[in-house]
Amino acid sequence: MSQRAVAIACDHAGFQLKSKLKEQLVTKGIEVIDLGTDSEDSVDYPDFGFAMAKALSDDRAETGVLVCGSGIGISMAANRHPDVRAALVHDALGARMSRLHNDANVICFGGRMIGEEVAMDCLNIFLETDFEGGRHARRVGKLGQPG
């Protein structure tokens, strides 16, 4: 996956993990577009999933990172948009397969569900893995189409 700007966003429950992941990206020299939130004050996760979708559809970023408490709500919000293929990831294999077979463009984490080191490892794998294409391309192509 190319190293264009990476958008990152979270709700209040994901703020601490988002901060660590952002720091890791910046250390690697990757441009980060921080879509918020900027504290642990309560906010609504759909707002940040929708902000990610807009950043991708506006071509401000090619890939993104989302974090909420469980990772479930924010991934559901983001996936409501046809430009988003958000994958909730818990381990290295999930991170690899989300890119390799599903061409995910957003990785999601549960800030209350995953440790920082595992999340950082997953993020690295996600960014370093390219889509395999082939038989998977037809399936991925269907994801952005109405049922």
C-alpha positions as a Markdown table, in Angstrom:
| # | Residue | x | y | z |
|---|---|---|---|---|
| 1 | Met | 0.0 | 0.0 | 0.0 |
| 2 | Ser | 1.4 | 3.4 | -0.9 |
| 3 | Gln | 2.4 | 5.7 | 1.9 |
| 4 | Arg | 0.1 | 8.7 | 1.1 |
| 5 | Ala | -1.5 | 10.5 | 4.0 |
| 6 | Val | -3.2 | 8.3 | 6.5 |
| 7 | Ala | -6.4 | 9.6 | 8.1 |
| 8 | Ile | -7.0 | 8.7 | 11.8 |
| 9 | Ala | -10.1 | 9.3 | 14.0 |
| 10 | Cys | -11.7 | 8.0 | 17.2 |
| 11 | Asp | -14.3 | 8.6 | 19.8 |
| 12 | His | -13.5 | 9.3 | 23.4 |
| 13 | Ala | -13.0 | 5.6 | 24.2 |
| 14 | Gly | -10.4 | 5.3 | 21.5 |
| 15 | Phe | -8.5 | 8.5 | 22.2 |
| 16 | Gln | -5.6 | 7.0 | 24.1 |
| 17 | Leu | -4.9 | 4.2 | 21.5 |
| 18 | Lys | -5.4 | 6.7 | 18.6 |
| 19 | Ser | -2.8 | 8.9 | 20.2 |
| 20 | Lys | -0.3 | 6.1 | 20.3 |
| 21 | Leu | -1.0 | 5.0 | 16.8 |
| 22 | Lys | -0.7 | 8.5 | 15.5 |
| 23 | Glu | 2.6 | 8.9 | 17.2 |
| 24 | Gln | 3.9 | 5.7 | 15.6 |
| 25 | Leu | 2.8 | 6.9 | 12.1 |
| 26 | Val | 4.5 | 10.3 | 12.6 |
| 27 | Thr | 7.7 | 8.6 | 13.8 |
| 28 | Lys | 7.7 | 6.6 | 10.6 |
| 29 | Gly | 7.5 | 9.8 | 8.6 |
| 30 | Ile | 3.9 | 9.2 | 7.4 |
| 31 | Glu | 1.7 | 12.2 | 7.0 |
| 32 | Val | -1.3 | 12.0 | 9.3 |
| 33 | Ile | -4.7 | 13.7 | 8.9 |
| 34 | Asp | -6.2 | 13.7 | 12.4 |
| 35 | Leu | -10.0 | 13.9 | 12.2 |
| 36 | Gly | -10.5 | 13.9 | 15.9 |
| 37 | Thr | -11.6 | 13.6 | 18.6 |
| 38 | Asp | -9.0 | 15.4 | 20.7 |
| 39 | Ser | -9.8 | 14.3 | 24.2 |
| 40 | Glu | -11.6 | 11.7 | 26.3 |
| 41 | Asp | -14.7 | 13.9 | 26.5 |
| 42 | Ser | -17.8 | 12.0 | 25.4 |
| 43 | Val | -18.6 | 12.2 | 21.7 |
| 44 | Asp | -20.6 | 10.1 | 19.2 |
| 45 | Tyr | -18.6 | 7.5 | 17.2 |
| 46 | Pro | -20.7 | 7.8 | 14.0 |
| 47 | Asp | -19.5 | 11.3 | 13.5 |
| 48 | Phe | -15.9 | 10.1 | 13.2 |
| 49 | Gly | -16.7 | 7.1 | 11.1 |
| 50 | Phe | -18.5 | 9.5 | 8.7 |
| 51 | Ala | -15.6 | 12.0 | 8.8 |
| 52 | Met | -13.3 | 9.1 | 7.7 |
| 53 | Ala | -15.6 | 8.3 | 4.8 |
| 54 | Lys | -15.5 | 11.9 | 3.7 |
| 55 | Ala | -11.7 | 12.1 | 3.9 |
| 56 | Leu | -11.5 | 9.0 | 1.7 |
| 57 | Ser | -14.2 | 10.1 | -0.8 |
| 58 | Asp | -12.6 | 13.6 | -1.0 |
| 59 | Asp | -9.2 | 11.8 | -1.8 |
| 60 | Arg | -7.5 | 13.5 | 1.2 |
| 61 | Ala | -6.3 | 10.1 | 2.3 |
| 62 | Glu | -6.1 | 6.7 | 0.7 |
| 63 | Thr | -6.3 | 4.8 | 3.9 |
| 64 | Gly | -7.4 | 5.3 | 7.5 |
| 65 | Val | -7.4 | 4.2 | 11.1 |
| 66 | Leu | -10.5 | 4.2 | 13.3 |
| 67 | Val | -10.8 | 3.5 | 17.1 |
| 68 | Cys | -13.7 | 3.3 | 19.4 |
| 69 | Gly | -14.2 | 1.4 | 22.6 |
| 70 | Ser | -15.0 | -2.0 | 20.9 |
| 71 | Gly | -14.2 | -1.0 | 17.3 |
| 72 | Ile | -17.6 | -2.3 | 16.3 |
| 73 | Gly | -19.6 | 0.9 | 16.3 |
| 74 | Ile | -17.1 | 3.0 | 14.4 |
| 75 | Ser | -16.5 | 0.3 | 11.8 |
| 76 | Met | -20.3 | 0.0 | 11.3 |
| 77 | Ala | -20.6 | 3.8 | 10.8 |
| 78 | Ala | -17.7 | 3.9 | 8.4 |
| 79 | Asn | -18.9 | 0.9 | 6.3 |
| 80 | Arg | -22.2 | 2.6 | 5.6 |
| 81 | His | -20.3 | 4.5 | 2.9 |
| 82 | Pro | -19.4 | 2.9 | -0.5 |
| 83 | Asp | -15.9 | 4.4 | -0.5 |
| 84 | Val | -15.0 | 2.6 | 2.8 |
| 85 | Arg | -13.9 | -1.0 | 3.4 |
| 86 | Ala | -13.3 | -0.9 | 7.1 |
| 87 | Ala | -12.0 | -4.0 | 8.9 |
| 88 | Leu | -12.2 | -4.5 | 12.6 |
| 89 | Val | -8.9 | -6.2 | 13.4 |
| 90 | His | -7.7 | -8.0 | 16.6 |
| 91 | Asp | -4.5 | -9.7 | 15.4 |
| 92 | Ala | -1.7 | -9.8 | 12.8 |
| 93 | Leu | -3.4 | -12.4 | 10.6 |
| 94 | Gly | -6.6 | -10.3 | 10.5 |
| 95 | Ala | -4.6 | -7.2 | 9.5 |
| 96 | Arg | -2.8 | -9.1 | 6.7 |
| 97 | Met | -6.0 | -10.8 | 5.4 |
| 98 | Ser | -8.0 | -7.6 | 5.5 |
| 99 | Arg | -5.6 | -6.1 | 2.9 |
| 100 | Leu | -4.6 | -9.2 | 1.0 |
| 101 | His | -8.1 | -10.6 | 0.3 |
| 102 | Asn | -10.5 | -7.7 | 1.1 |
| 103 | Asp | -8.6 | -4.6 | 0.0 |
| 104 | Ala | -9.6 | -2.9 | 3.3 |
| 105 | Asn | -8.8 | 0.8 | 3.2 |
| 106 | Val | -9.5 | 1.4 | 6.9 |
| 107 | Ile | -8.3 | -0.6 | 9.9 |
| 108 | Cys | -10.4 | -0.4 | 13.0 |
| 109 | Phe | -9.5 | -1.2 | 16.6 |
| 110 | Gly | -11.3 | -1.5 | 19.9 |
| 111 | Gly | -9.4 | 0.8 | 22.3 |
| 112 | Arg | -10.8 | -1.3 | 25.2 |
| 113 | Met | -10.2 | -4.6 | 23.4 |
| 114 | Ile | -6.6 | -4.7 | 22.1 |
| 115 | Gly | -3.3 | -3.9 | 23.6 |
| 116 | Glu | -1.2 | -1.0 | 22.2 |
| 117 | Glu | 1.7 | -3.3 | 21.0 |
| 118 | Val | -0.7 | -5.6 | 19.2 |
| 119 | Ala | -2.5 | -2.7 | 17.6 |
| 120 | Met | 0.8 | -1.1 | 16.5 |
| 121 | Asp | 1.9 | -4.4 | 15.0 |
| 122 | Cys | -1.4 | -4.8 | 13.2 |
| 123 | Leu | -1.2 | -1.3 | 11.8 |
| 124 | Asn | 2.3 | -1.9 | 10.4 |
| 125 | Ile | 1.2 | -5.1 | 8.7 |
| 126 | Phe | -1.9 | -3.4 | 7.3 |
| 127 | Leu | 0.1 | -0.6 | 5.8 |
| 128 | Glu | 2.8 | -2.9 | 4.4 |
| 129 | Thr | 0.4 | -5.5 | 2.8 |
| 130 | Asp | -0.8 | -5.0 | -0.8 |
| 131 | Phe | -4.1 | -6.3 | -2.2 |
| 132 | Glu | -3.7 | -9.7 | -3.9 |
| 133 | Gly | -6.3 | -9.0 | -6.5 |
| 134 | Gly | -7.1 | -11.9 | -8.8 |
| 135 | Arg | -10.2 | -13.8 | -7.7 |
| 136 | His | -10.7 | -11.4 | -4.8 |
| 137 | Ala | -11.1 | -8.3 | -7.1 |
| 138 | Arg | -14.5 | -9.4 | -8.3 |
| 139 | Arg | -15.7 | -9.9 | -4.8 |
| 140 | Val | -14.3 | -6.6 | -3.5 |
| 141 | Gly | -15.8 | -4.8 | -6.5 |
| 142 | Lys | -19.3 | -5.9 | -5.3 |
| 143 | Leu | -18.8 | -4.3 | -1.9 |
| 144 | Gly | -19.4 | -0.8 | -3.2 |
| 145 | Gln | -22.5 | -1.7 | -5.2 |
| 146 | Pro | -26.1 | -1.7 | -3.9 |
| 147 | Gly | -27.5 | -5.1 | -3.0 |
